[in-house]
Amino acid sequence: MYTTANAHSHNDYLQHTPFYQAYNEQFGSIEADIHLRKGLLLVAHDSADVIENNTLEHLYLLPLVQAIERNGGYVYKDSSLKLQLLIDIKTDSIHTLDMFVELLKKYPVITQNKTVRIVITGNRPHQKLYAGYPPFIWFDGNAAVQYSKDALLKIALLSDDFSSYTHWRGSDDMPDSASRIVLALVNNAHHLEKPIRFYGCPDNTNAWKEMMKLKVD
């Protein structure tokens, strides 16, 4: 059954109330884009939009810590629910991720929490380097790429750009040609025991229903 635990807040920092708006609806995934600038991890989509006070720590990590402490060690009051924090790196993958890892070490309440998963997307290191990162760091994989067994152990989910397969906008049934491609990617992801998401999808009720039919996570 699909619930808001299957919902992803894309570019969450653009919401009226970052973090809390999605969190209060018990979303299963929240995304923030980050830029490394002058030793700070700042949240914004483009470098031109960076605002000095909008740090990842202030907008996301501290609210997350407070939520966990408020819920007795769980990210949500319902201990069966989990939260994926998807961090989209916009600047240099190695240096930005290294800085992020050091920042996270300040918050073992996050890194040691089984109801929170930190996943890196955007600019990522080469898959050969995945195994060298701490156990609290996971990666977003590309659904169309074949990964090594070692890399798969560090991949939390598989993603792909829906618009690269079809320009269907969700106003009617999905074309058979597109649904066959999506279904093949879904089946492959599930065979690897990974959830799958598509970005660039039509954002309307009919499109959501079509995705549910195809078992997109």
Phi, psi and chi 1 to 4 in degrees:
 res  aa     phi    psi   chi1   chi2   chi3   chi4
   1 MET       -  133.7 -177.7  179.2   73.5      -
   2 TYR   -86.4  135.0  -75.1   84.7      -      -
   3 THR  -136.6 -173.5   68.5      -      -      -
   4 THR   -67.2  -10.8   52.6      -      -      -
   5 ALA   -65.2  -19.0      -      -      -      -
   6 ASN   -92.6   -0.4  -63.4   91.8      -      -
   7 ALA   -89.1  143.6      -      -      -      -
   8 HIS  -121.0  126.0  172.5   70.1      -      -
   9 SER   -91.8   94.3 -176.1      -      -      -
  10 HIS   -74.1  137.1 -176.5   65.5      -      -
  11 ASN    48.0   51.8  -64.5  -15.4      -      -
  12 ASP   -57.4  -30.1  179.4   79.1      -      -
  13 TYR   -64.5  -12.0   46.2   87.4      -      -
  14 LEU   -86.1   -7.0  -63.2  176.9      -      -
  15 GLN   -68.1  160.9  -57.6  -61.1  -30.4      -
  16 HIS   -58.5  -38.9  -67.0  -59.9      -      -
  17 THR  -128.9   93.0  -50.2      -      -      -
  18 PRO   -54.6  146.6  -26.1   35.5      -      -
  19 PHE    69.1  -61.4  179.3   78.0      -      -
  20 TYR   -65.1  -35.8  -67.1  104.1      -      -
  21 GLN   -62.5  -45.4 -165.0  168.1  -16.7      -
  22 ALA   -74.7  -41.2      -      -      -      -
  23 TYR   -60.4  -42.7  176.6   82.9      -      -
  24 ASN   -65.6  -20.6  -70.4  -19.6      -      -
  25 GLU   -93.8    5.3  -63.3  -65.1  -25.1      -
  26 GLN    60.9   42.5  -62.1 -175.9  -29.2      -
  27 PHE   -63.2  148.2  -88.8   37.7      -      -
  28 GLY   -86.3  -13.5      -      -      -      -
  29 SER  -149.8  134.3 -177.1      -      -      -
  30 ILE  -131.0  133.8  -65.8  175.8      -      -
  31 GLU  -115.6  137.3  178.9 -178.4  -11.0      -
  32 ALA  -134.2  133.6      -      -      -      -
  33 ASP   -90.5  138.4  -63.1   -5.8      -      -
  34 ILE  -128.2  148.0   62.3  170.2      -      -
  35 HIS  -125.8  135.2  -59.3 -107.4      -      -
  36 LEU   -89.6  117.9  177.0   58.4      -      -
  37 ARG  -143.6  121.0 -176.6  173.9  -68.0 -174.9
  38 LYS    52.8   40.8  -63.4 -179.9 -179.3  179.0
  39 GLY    80.5    3.5      -      -      -      -
  40 LEU  -114.5  147.7  -65.3  174.8      -      -
  41 LEU   -98.1  108.7  -65.5  175.8      -      -
  42 LEU  -108.5  143.6  -57.8  174.0      -      -
  43 VAL   -97.5  121.3  176.3      -      -      -
  44 ALA  -174.4  158.8      -      -      -      -
  45 HIS   -78.3  -49.2 -171.1  -87.3      -      -
  46 ASP  -116.2  154.7  -61.6  -49.3      -      -
  47 SER   -59.9  -31.3   58.7      -      -      -
  48 ALA   -69.8  -18.1      -      -      -      -
  49 ASP   -95.6   -0.1  -60.5  -35.0      -      -
  50 VAL   -64.3  130.4  168.9      -      -      -
  51 ILE  -116.7  129.6  -61.8  174.4      -      -
  52 GLU   -55.7  -35.2 -167.5  168.7  -38.8      -
  53 ASN   -85.1  -10.2  -67.0  -30.8      -      -
  54 ASN   -85.5   71.0  -75.3   -7.4      -      -
  55 THR   -85.0  150.8   66.7      -      -      -
  56 LEU   -59.7  -39.1  179.2   70.3      -      -
  57 GLU   -60.8  -45.6 -172.8  170.9   25.6      -
  58 HIS   -72.2  -43.7  171.9   71.0      -      -
  59 LEU   -79.3  -29.4  -71.3  178.6      -      -
  60 TYR  -127.5  -48.1  -70.2   92.5      -      -
  61 LEU   -69.4  -45.6  -60.5 -173.0      -      -
  62 LEU   -66.6  -42.8  -70.2  176.2      -      -
  63 PRO   -60.3  -35.0  -27.0   36.2      -      -
  64 LEU   -66.9  -43.8 -172.6   53.5      -      -
  65 VAL   -59.5  -45.7  167.5      -      -      -
  66 GLN   -62.4  -39.7  -67.7  166.8    0.8      -
  67 ALA   -64.4  -43.2      -      -      -      -
  68 ILE   -64.1  -43.6  -67.7  168.3      -      -
  69 GLU   -65.5  -38.3  -68.9  175.0  -15.9      -
  70 ARG   -66.5  -30.7 -173.9  169.9   59.7 -113.0
  71 ASN   -99.8   18.7  -65.0  -39.8      -      -
  72 GLY    66.6   34.0      -      -      -      -
  73 GLY   103.4   -3.4      -      -      -      -
  74 TYR  -111.4  151.2  -61.5   98.5      -      -
  75 VAL   -69.2  -35.4   68.3      -      -      -
  76 TYR  -118.9  158.5  -75.1  114.6      -      -
  77 LYS   -58.7  -39.2 -173.0  174.5 -178.4  179.9
  78 ASP   -76.7  107.9 -179.0  -15.2      -      -
  79 SER   -66.1  -11.7   61.1      -      -      -
  80 SER   -82.7  -13.5   68.7      -      -      -
  81 LEU   -88.1  147.6  -63.7  177.0      -      -
  82 LYS  -126.4  164.0  -62.5 -178.5  179.3 -178.5
  83 LEU  -133.2  129.7  176.8   64.1      -      -
  84 GLN  -100.3  123.7  169.9 -179.3  -87.2      -
  85 LEU  -100.7  107.1 -176.3   59.5      -      -
  86 LEU   -93.7  115.6 -169.6   66.9      -      -
  87 ILE  -104.3  113.9  -59.7  -62.3      -      -
  88 ASP   -95.5  107.9 -171.1  -22.8      -      -
  89 ILE   -81.3  124.1  -66.4  179.1      -      -
  90 LYS  -103.1  -17.7  -65.3  -64.4 -173.8  179.1
  91 THR  -107.8 -165.8   44.7      -      -      -
  92 ASP   -50.8  127.4  175.9   79.8      -      -
  93 SER   -62.0  -46.2   59.8      -      -      -
  94 ILE   -69.2  -54.8  -58.5  -63.6      -      -
  95 HIS   -66.2  -40.5  -68.0  104.2      -      -
  96 THR   -65.8  -44.4  -50.5      -      -      -
  97 LEU   -66.3  -39.0 -177.2   50.5      -      -
  98 ASP   -59.9  -42.8  -74.3  -12.5      -      -
  99 MET   -64.8  -39.2 -177.5   65.7   71.0      -
 100 PHE   -64.7  -43.5 -179.6   48.4      -      -
 101 VAL   -59.2  -44.7  167.8      -      -      -
 102 GLU   -63.4  -38.9  -71.6  -54.0  -53.4      -
 103 LEU   -64.5  -43.8  176.7   60.7      -      -
 104 LEU   -63.4  -29.3  -80.1  175.8      -      -
 105 LYS   -61.7  -19.3  -72.1  178.5  179.7  177.9
 106 LYS   -72.4  -16.1  -67.8  170.5   53.9  178.3
 107 TYR  -126.3   71.8  -59.5  106.9      -      -
 108 PRO   -61.1  -21.7   19.4  -31.6      -      -
 109 VAL   -63.1  -24.0   68.6      -      -      -
 110 ILE   -90.3  -51.8  -65.6  175.9      -      -
 111 THR   -67.4  -25.4   61.3      -      -      -
 112 GLN  -102.5   11.6  -62.7  175.7   16.7      -
 113 ASN   -94.4  125.1 -163.4  -66.0      -      -
 114 LYS   -77.1   -9.7  -66.6 -177.5  178.7  180.0
 115 THR   -99.8    5.6   61.5      -      -      -
 116 VAL  -124.7  136.9  176.9      -      -      -
 117 ARG  -129.9  126.8  179.4  168.5  -80.9 -171.9
 118 ILE   -98.0  120.1  -53.7  -66.7      -      -
 119 VAL  -123.7  133.5 -178.1      -      -      -
 120 ILE   -99.6  129.9  -54.0  -58.7      -      -
 121 THR  -132.3 -172.5 -169.7      -      -      -
 122 GLY    74.7 -130.0      -      -      -      -
 123 ASN   -76.1  109.0  -67.3  -23.1      -      -
 124 ARG  -119.1  153.7  -73.0  150.5  -74.5 -173.9
 125 PRO   -63.2  166.4  -14.9   27.7      -      -
 126 HIS   -61.9  146.8 -168.6  -81.7      -      -
 127 GLN   -57.5  -24.1   61.9  168.1  -72.0      -
 128 LYS   -65.6  -19.5  -68.8  179.7  179.9  178.6
 129 LEU   -94.5   -8.3  -59.5  176.7      -      -
 130 TYR   -55.4  -43.6  -73.4    3.7      -      -
 131 ALA   -63.8  -19.2      -      -      -      -
 132 GLY   -81.7   -6.0      -      -      -      -
 133 TYR   -89.8  155.2  -73.5   92.2      -      -
 134 PRO   -58.0  159.4  -20.0   30.2      -      -
 135 PRO   -62.4  -19.7    4.6  -10.2      -      -
 136 PHE   -84.6   -0.1   55.8   80.7      -      -
 137 ILE  -105.9  124.5  -66.7  -67.5      -      -
 138 TRP  -119.5  169.3  -64.9   78.9      -      -
 139 PHE  -129.4  150.6  -66.5   93.1      -      -
 140 ASP   -90.6  123.2  179.4   20.2      -      -
 141 GLY   -96.9  164.5      -      -      -      -
 142 ASN   -93.0  125.6 -173.7  -46.7      -      -
 143 ALA   -61.5  -22.9      -      -      -      -
 144 ALA   -94.3    0.4      -      -      -      -
 145 VAL  -102.4  142.4  171.5      -      -      -
 146 GLN   -94.0  122.4 -173.2  170.6   -2.1      -
 147 TYR  -105.3  155.7  -70.6   93.3      -      -
 148 SER   -70.6  163.5   68.7      -      -      -
 149 LYS   -62.0  -39.2  -70.2 -177.7  179.2  179.4
 150 ASP   -65.1  -42.3  -73.3  -18.1      -      -
 151 ALA   -65.3  -39.9      -      -      -      -
 152 LEU   -60.3  -29.5  -79.7  171.9      -      -
 153 LEU   -66.1  -19.5  -67.5  173.8      -      -
 154 LYS  -107.6    3.1  -68.2  -71.7  -74.9 -179.5
 155 ILE   -96.7  125.0  -71.7  175.9      -      -
 156 ALA   -89.5  -31.5      -      -      -      -
 157 LEU  -157.3  167.7   77.7  158.8      -      -
 158 LEU  -117.3  136.9  -64.9  170.1      -      -
 159 SER  -129.3  161.8  -58.0      -      -      -
 160 ASP  -160.8  160.3 -148.3  -23.4      -      -
 161 ASP   -86.5  109.6 -176.7   -5.2      -      -
 162 PHE   -59.7  -36.7 -176.2   78.7      -      -
 163 SER   -69.7  -11.1   63.5      -      -      -
 164 SER   -79.2  -10.7   66.4      -      -      -
 165 TYR  -108.5  -28.0  -61.9  107.9      -      -
 166 THR  -161.8  153.8  176.6      -      -      -
 167 HIS  -103.0   15.9  -64.3  -64.4      -      -
 168 TRP   -58.4  134.2  174.8   72.8      -      -
 169 ARG  -111.1    9.6  -59.3  -45.2  -58.8  160.6
 170 GLY    88.4    6.6      -      -      -      -
 171 SER   -82.4  -14.1   59.1      -      -      -
 172 ASP  -145.1 -165.5   52.1    5.3      -      -
 173 ASP   -67.6  145.6  -68.9  -18.9      -      -
 174 MET   -66.6  135.6 -170.5 -174.4  -59.8      -
 175 PRO   -57.1  144.9  -23.5   33.2      -      -
 176 ASP   -57.3  -38.5  -72.1  -16.8      -      -
 177 SER   -61.9  -39.4   56.9      -      -      -
 178 ALA   -73.3  -42.3      -      -      -      -
 179 SER   -65.3  -33.8   61.8      -      -      -
 180 ARG   -65.0  -41.1  -77.0 -164.9  -64.4  -90.1
 181 ILE   -65.3  -47.3  -66.8  171.1      -      -
 182 VAL   -60.9  -45.0  170.9      -      -      -
 183 LEU   -62.2  -39.7 -175.0   59.0      -      -
 184 ALA   -63.5  -41.0      -      -      -      -
 185 LEU   -67.5  -39.8  -68.6  167.3      -      -
 186 VAL   -62.7  -47.3  168.5      -      -      -
 187 ASN   -63.0  -39.2  -72.7  -19.3      -      -
 188 ASN   -65.7  -43.7 -179.5   63.5      -      -
 189 ALA   -60.9  -45.6      -      -      -      -
 190 HIS   -69.2  -31.3  -68.4  171.1      -      -
 191 HIS   -61.8  -34.5  173.1   72.3      -      -
 192 LEU   -84.7    1.5  -64.0  171.9      -      -
 193 GLU    62.3   41.3  -60.6 -178.4  -15.9      -
 194 LYS  -122.0  140.4  -52.8  -66.6 -179.8 -175.8
 195 PRO   -71.6  159.8   25.4  -31.8      -      -
 196 ILE  -131.9  142.6 -174.1  169.8      -      -
 197 ARG  -133.0  155.0   74.2  173.3  180.0  119.5
 198 PHE  -121.5  133.9  -70.6   93.0      -      -
 199 TYR  -105.1  163.4   50.6   90.9      -      -
 200 GLY    75.8   19.3      -      -      -      -
 201 CYS   -82.2  155.4  -65.1      -      -      -
 202 PRO   -58.9  138.8  -19.1   29.8      -      -
 203 ASP  -109.9   75.2 -166.2   10.0      -      -
 204 ASN  -151.3  166.4   56.4   61.1      -      -
 205 THR   -59.9  -43.0  -57.5      -      -      -
 206 ASN   -63.1  -40.3 -174.5   62.2      -      -
 207 ALA   -64.5  -40.9      -      -      -      -
 208 TRP   -59.8  -42.4  -57.1  -20.5      -      -
 209 LYS   -64.5  -40.0  -71.3  179.5  178.1  177.9
 210 GLU   -63.0  -40.4  -70.7  -70.0  -47.3      -
 211 MET   -64.9  -39.9  -67.9  -64.4  179.6      -
 212 MET   -61.5  -41.7  -68.9  176.5 -170.4      -
 213 LYS   -58.3  -35.7  -71.3  178.5 -173.8  176.7
 214 LEU   -88.7    3.2  -65.7  168.9      -      -
 215 LYS    65.5   30.5  -61.3 -176.7 -171.9  -73.9
 216 VAL   -67.3  133.9  175.0      -      -      -
 217 ASP   -73.9      -  -60.9  -71.6      -      -
